[in-house]
Amino acid sequence: METKNASKLPRAQRHAVILSAAVIVANRDGLSEVTFKTTADACTMPTKSRTVSDYFKIGELRQAVIADARASDEVQTQAVAMGLK
């Protein structure tokens, strides 16, 4: 099976891949560890941190993680402590 190149994904799919990676980072390492680089590194397809920043500002990315149903209770607690919720 051939892996689809991430740069060829439709914008909405690429957005979803990036958000999923950010949720993984937040749940694993904490909300404060969600950065362009850590998110890019966690993407299931080769992704550069610059690409992540093309889709989200860092605050928007963290807010999207907080709003995502996959974010853990610990992430929600961290969001309150960080003044993001």
C-alpha positions, 0 to 999 in steps of 0.5 A: 500500500502506498502512503499518500504524501502529506503535502497532497492531502486536501487542506481539511485532511491536513488540518485534521492530521495536525490537530490529531498530532497536537492532541497526542502531544498534549495527552502524552507530554502536557498542553505546554509541550504543544509546539509547532515542532512537537506537533510536526514530529508527532504527525503520522505523515512527514510534516515540518513545523513551518507547515503546522504554523501555516495552519495554526497560530500556537494559541489557536492550536492549543485552543483546538486541542482543549476543544477536542473531545480526545483531550484528557481531563489532565489537559483540561486541568492544565488549560485552566491553570494556564488561563486558557479555559 
